[in-house]
Amino acid sequence: MLTQLLPPADYDNNVLEDVITVTAQGLDRTMRIHRARRDKQPVATIADLTTPHGYSGDIRLLVAADAEGVVIGVRVIEHRETPGLGDAIEAERSDWIHQFRGRRVMPDERSDARTWAASRRGGDFDTLTSATITSTAVIDAVRAALLTQQALGEALWAVPQAEDPVD
């Protein structure tokens, strides 16, 4: 799944080993951030996180972002959402998840989450029909991943060490 979001030709380190574990802002859960580098320089991150706010419970997803915090892609890798409704968060079932590509959290959006909300709640993101809770959970999780990475700043790219805990 990592290679669907970030082709191996884009980096030269082992992203499975170059990883830190942090607490995701707004989710109060830990997430793993895989760091991709080329010639030891930051290329991208892939955050592996779980939101507990899905309609049917936890939704686990990967959020890939370039070194500037722009979303490369998002994939849902585990969920129990309603078949035919909430399961449209899967890339194989609909294009809905692709709307995050090219987006970023701007500094003024840290305190104002309105643009990072479902359209049915006045935000910029489409909502899956009859799955507002599911849509909102994914939108909020992607935003939490980006905000967490922004908050880490340079610490995000500290010397790689397997399972290097960062608070």
C-alpha contacts under 8 A as a table, 3 or more apart, distances in Angstrom:
res1	aa1	res2	aa2	distance
1	M	4	Q	5.20
1	M	5	L	6.92
1	M	75	R	7.95
2	L	5	L	5.45
2	L	6	L	6.15
2	L	7	P	7.94
2	L	46	I	7.48
2	L	62	L	7.93
3	T	6	L	4.88
3	T	7	P	4.86
3	T	8	P	6.28
4	Q	7	P	6.55
5	L	64	A	6.32
5	L	72	I	6.88
5	L	73	G	5.71
5	L	74	V	7.26
5	L	75	R	7.86
6	L	10	D	6.96
6	L	64	A	7.32
6	L	72	I	7.81
7	P	10	D	5.71
7	P	11	Y	7.89
8	P	11	Y	5.80
8	P	12	D	7.46
9	A	12	D	7.37
10	D	38	R	7.26
10	D	43	V	7.65
11	Y	36	A	5.71
11	Y	37	R	5.17
11	Y	38	R	4.68
11	Y	43	V	6.96
12	D	36	A	7.57
12	D	37	R	6.17
12	D	38	R	5.08
12	D	39	D	6.93
13	N	18	D	7.55
13	N	36	A	6.44
13	N	37	R	5.84
13	N	38	R	6.82
13	N	40	K	7.81
14	N	17	E	5.53
14	N	18	D	6.12
14	N	36	A	7.57
15	V	18	D	4.93
15	V	19	V	6.80
15	V	34	H	5.43
15	V	35	R	5.65
15	V	36	A	5.58
16	L	19	V	6.65
16	L	34	H	6.53
17	E	34	H	7.70
17	E	161	Q	7.44
17	E	162	A	5.27
17	E	163	E	7.75
18	D	34	H	5.86
18	D	35	R	5.59
18	D	36	A	7.52
18	D	160	P	5.39
18	D	161	Q	6.14
18	D	162	A	5.75
18	D	163	E	7.84
19	V	32	R	6.52
19	V	33	I	5.39
19	V	34	H	4.38
19	V	35	R	5.94
19	V	160	P	7.18
19	V	161	Q	7.06
19	V	162	A	5.78
19	V	163	E	5.76
19	V	164	D	6.95
20	I	32	R	5.68
20	I	33	I	5.33
20	I	34	H	6.77
20	I	161	Q	7.74
20	I	162	A	7.06
20	I	163	E	5.16
20	I	164	D	4.92
20	I	165	P	5.75
20	I	166	V	6.78
21	T	30	T	6.44
21	T	31	M	5.63
21	T	32	R	4.45
21	T	33	I	6.25
21	T	163	E	6.36
21	T	164	D	6.63
21	T	165	P	5.19
21	T	166	V	6.34
22	V	30	T	5.26
22	V	31	M	5.53
22	V	32	R	6.49
22	V	33	I	7.68
22	V	165	P	6.48
22	V	166	V	5.48
22	V	167	D	6.03
23	T	27	L	7.79
23	T	28	D	6.13
23	T	29	R	5.42
23	T	30	T	4.12
23	T	31	M	6.02
23	T	148	T	7.78
23	T	167	D	7.03
24	A	27	L	5.54
24	A	28	D	5.98
24	A	29	R	5.76
24	A	30	T	5.70
24	A	31	M	6.04
24	A	49	L	7.84
24	A	144	A	6.02
24	A	145	A	6.21
24	A	148	T	5.70
25	Q	28	D	6.44
25	Q	144	A	5.35
25	Q	145	A	7.34
25	Q	147	L	6.75
25	Q	148	T	5.49
26	G	144	A	6.10
27	L	51	T	6.59
27	L	52	P	7.92
27	L	141	A	7.49
27	L	144	A	7.10
29	R	49	L	7.93
29	R	50	T	7.46
29	R	51	T	7.92
30	T	49	L	7.07
31	M	47	A	6.57
31	M	48	D	5.56
31	M	49	L	4.60
31	M	50	T	7.33
32	R	47	A	5.67
32	R	48	D	5.13
32	R	49	L	6.67
33	I	45	T	6.32
33	I	46	I	5.61
33	I	47	A	4.34
33	I	48	D	6.27
34	H	45	T	5.48
34	H	46	I	5.03
34	H	47	A	6.24
34	H	48	D	7.88
35	R	42	P	7.49
35	R	43	V	7.74
35	R	44	A	6.15
35	R	45	T	4.62
35	R	46	I	6.62
35	R	157	W	7.53
36	A	42	P	6.39
36	A	43	V	5.41
36	A	44	A	5.07
36	A	45	T	5.84
36	A	46	I	7.98
37	R	40	K	5.31
37	R	41	Q	5.14
37	R	42	P	4.67
37	R	43	V	4.91
37	R	44	A	6.98
38	R	41	Q	5.31
38	R	42	P	6.75
38	R	43	V	6.44
42	P	67	A	5.86
42	P	157	W	6.87
43	V	66	D	5.93
43	V	67	A	5.22
44	A	64	A	6.93
44	A	65	A	5.51
44	A	66	D	4.03
44	A	67	A	4.83
45	T	63	V	7.90
45	T	64	A	5.50
45	T	65	A	5.39
45	T	66	D	6.34
45	T	67	A	7.09
46	I	62	L	6.24
46	I	63	V	5.36
46	I	64	A	4.17
46	I	65	A	6.50
47	A	61	L	8.00
47	A	62	L	5.40
47	A	63	V	5.02
47	A	64	A	6.34
47	A	145	A	6.58
48	D	60	R	7.31
48	D	61	L	5.92
48	D	62	L	4.66
48	D	63	V	6.72
49	L	60	R	5.70
49	L	61	L	5.67
49	L	62	L	6.53
49	L	141	A	7.70
49	L	145	A	7.71
50	T	58	D	6.30
50	T	59	I	5.46
50	T	60	R	4.13
50	T	61	L	6.26
50	T	141	A	7.59
51	T	54	G	6.98
51	T	58	D	5.51
51	T	59	I	5.34
51	T	60	R	6.44
51	T	137	A	6.70
51	T	138	V	7.54
51	T	141	A	6.09
52	P	57	G	5.57
52	P	58	D	4.28
52	P	59	I	6.52
52	P	137	A	7.94
53	H	57	G	6.14
53	H	58	D	6.41
53	H	59	I	7.56
53	H	133	I	7.61
53	H	134	T	7.56
53	H	137	A	5.30
54	G	57	G	4.78
54	G	58	D	5.67
54	G	59	I	6.01
54	G	81	E	7.13
54	G	133	I	6.27
54	G	134	T	4.92
54	G	137	A	5.48
54	G	138	V	7.81
55	Y	81	E	6.36
55	Y	131	A	7.97
55	Y	133	I	5.63
55	Y	134	T	5.49
56	S	79	H	7.92
56	S	80	R	5.62
56	S	81	E	5.24
56	S	82	T	7.34
57	G	79	H	7.47
57	G	80	R	6.66
57	G	81	E	7.61
58	D	79	H	6.10
58	D	80	R	7.28
59	I	76	V	7.20
59	I	77	I	7.86
59	I	78	E	5.82
59	I	79	H	4.57
59	I	80	R	7.35
59	I	137	A	7.95
59	I	138	V	7.64
60	R	76	V	5.97
60	R	77	I	5.68
60	R	78	E	4.99
60	R	79	H	6.37
61	L	74	V	7.04
61	L	75	R	5.56
61	L	76	V	4.20
61	L	77	I	5.33
61	L	78	E	6.96
62	L	74	V	5.59
62	L	75	R	5.27
62	L	76	V	6.40
62	L	77	I	7.21
63	V	71	V	7.21
63	V	72	I	7.80
63	V	73	G	6.17
63	V	74	V	4.62
63	V	75	R	6.81
63	V	142	V	6.47
63	V	145	A	7.12
64	A	71	V	5.85
64	A	72	I	5.27
64	A	73	G	5.31
64	A	74	V	6.23
65	A	68	E	7.57
65	A	69	G	5.26
65	A	70	V	5.12
65	A	71	V	4.19
65	A	72	I	5.00
65	A	73	G	7.11
65	A	146	L	7.91
66	D	69	G	5.32
66	D	70	V	5.42
66	D	71	V	6.53
66	D	72	I	6.47
67	A	70	V	7.52
69	G	104	R	6.05
69	G	105	V	7.71
69	G	146	L	6.60
69	G	149	Q	7.64
69	G	150	Q	7.32
70	V	101	R	7.70
70	V	102	G	5.64
70	V	103	R	5.60
70	V	104	R	4.81
71	V	74	V	7.66
71	V	100	F	6.43
71	V	101	R	5.07
71	V	102	G	5.16
71	V	103	R	5.43
71	V	104	R	6.20
72	I	100	F	8.00
72	I	101	R	5.26
72	I	102	G	6.31
73	G	98	H	6.74
73	G	100	F	6.67
73	G	101	R	5.20
74	V	97	I	6.42
74	V	98	H	6.99
74	V	100	F	6.99
74	V	101	R	7.54
74	V	142	V	7.92
75	R	90	E	6.90
75	R	91	A	6.66
75	R	97	I	7.01
76	V	79	H	7.47
76	V	89	I	6.76
76	V	90	E	5.72
76	V	91	A	7.56
77	I	90	E	7.89
79	H	87	D	7.92
80	R	87	D	7.87
81	E	85	L	7.61
81	E	86	G	4.93
81	E	87	D	5.46
81	E	134	T	7.39
82	T	85	L	5.50
82	T	86	G	4.99
82	T	87	D	5.93
83	P	86	G	6.36
83	P	87	D	5.32
84	G	87	D	6.13
84	G	88	A	6.95
85	L	88	A	6.05
85	L	128	L	7.46
85	L	129	T	7.14
85	L	130	S	6.53
85	L	131	A	6.12
86	G	89	I	6.28
86	G	128	L	7.24
86	G	130	S	7.84
86	G	131	A	5.37
86	G	134	T	5.97
86	G	135	S	7.78
87	D	90	E	5.93
87	D	93	R	7.22
88	A	91	A	7.43
88	A	93	R	5.18
88	A	94	S	5.39
88	A	96	W	7.06
88	A	128	L	7.30
89	I	93	R	7.24
89	I	94	S	6.93
89	I	96	W	6.28
89	I	97	I	5.79
89	I	135	S	7.57
90	E	93	R	5.39
90	E	94	S	6.52
90	E	97	I	6.91
91	A	94	S	5.51
91	A	95	D	5.99
91	A	96	W	7.31
91	A	97	I	6.09
91	A	98	H	7.56
92	E	95	D	7.94
94	S	97	I	7.42
95	D	98	H	5.55
95	D	99	Q	7.59
96	W	99	Q	6.02
96	W	126	D	7.58
96	W	128	L	7.46
97	I	100	F	6.52
98	H	101	R	5.70
99	Q	125	F	7.34
99	Q	126	D	7.93
100	F	103	R	5.54
104	R	146	L	7.30
105	V	109	E	6.01
105	V	110	R	7.09
105	V	143	R	6.96
105	V	146	L	6.61
105	V	147	L	6.95
106	M	109	E	5.18
106	M	110	R	7.00
107	P	110	R	5.63
108	D	111	S	6.58
108	D	112	D	6.75
109	E	112	D	4.68
109	E	113	A	5.76
109	E	114	R	7.87
109	E	115	T	7.40
109	E	116	W	7.90
110	R	113	A	6.68
110	R	147	L	7.23
112	D	115	T	7.51
113	A	116	W	5.12
113	A	117	A	6.63
114	R	117	A	5.51
114	R	122	G	6.67
114	R	123	G	5.29
114	R	124	D	7.94
115	T	122	G	7.52
115	T	123	G	4.51
115	T	124	D	5.17
115	T	125	F	7.82
116	W	123	G	5.84
116	W	124	D	6.31
116	W	125	F	6.99
116	W	139	I	6.77
116	W	140	D	7.26
116	W	143	R	6.94
117	A	121	R	6.36
117	A	122	G	6.79
117	A	123	G	4.17
117	A	124	D	6.19
117	A	125	F	6.08
117	A	136	T	6.69
117	A	139	I	6.53
117	A	140	D	7.34
118	A	121	R	5.28
118	A	122	G	6.57
118	A	123	G	4.90
118	A	124	D	6.33
118	A	125	F	4.81
118	A	126	D	5.89
118	A	127	T	5.58
118	A	132	T	7.47
118	A	135	S	6.89
118	A	136	T	5.93
118	A	139	I	7.31
119	S	122	G	4.92
119	S	123	G	4.43
119	S	124	D	5.45
119	S	125	F	5.22
119	S	126	D	5.34
119	S	127	T	6.12
120	R	123	G	7.08
120	R	126	D	7.86
120	R	127	T	6.76
120	R	132	T	7.79
125	F	139	I	7.70
127	T	131	A	7.09
127	T	132	T	5.91
127	T	135	S	5.68
127	T	136	T	7.78
128	L	131	A	5.14
128	L	132	T	6.26
128	L	134	T	7.94
128	L	135	S	6.13
129	T	132	T	7.11
131	A	134	T	5.33
131	A	135	S	6.14
132	T	135	S	5.03
132	T	136	T	5.96
133	I	136	T	5.16
133	I	137	A	6.13
134	T	137	A	5.15
134	T	138	V	6.47
135	S	138	V	5.39
135	S	139	I	6.19
136	T	139	I	5.07
136	T	140	D	5.96
137	A	140	D	5.27
137	A	141	A	6.11
138	V	141	A	5.03
138	V	142	V	6.18
139	I	142	V	5.33
139	I	143	R	6.27
140	D	143	R	5.09
140	D	144	A	6.04
141	A	144	A	4.95
141	A	145	A	6.22
142	V	145	A	5.18
142	V	146	L	6.39
143	R	146	L	5.17
143	R	147	L	6.07
144	A	147	L	5.12
144	A	148	T	5.98
145	A	148	T	5.23
145	A	149	Q	6.31
146	L	149	Q	5.19
146	L	150	Q	6.18
147	L	150	Q	5.02
147	L	151	A	6.09
148	T	151	A	5.09
148	T	152	L	6.30
149	Q	152	L	5.16
149	Q	153	G	6.62
149	Q	156	L	6.73
150	Q	153	G	5.35
152	L	155	A	5.35
152	L	156	L	5.32
153	G	156	L	5.80
153	G	157	W	7.95
154	E	157	W	5.57
154	E	158	A	6.78
155	A	158	A	5.07
157	W	160	P	7.49
160	P	164	D	7.61
161	Q	164	D	5.41
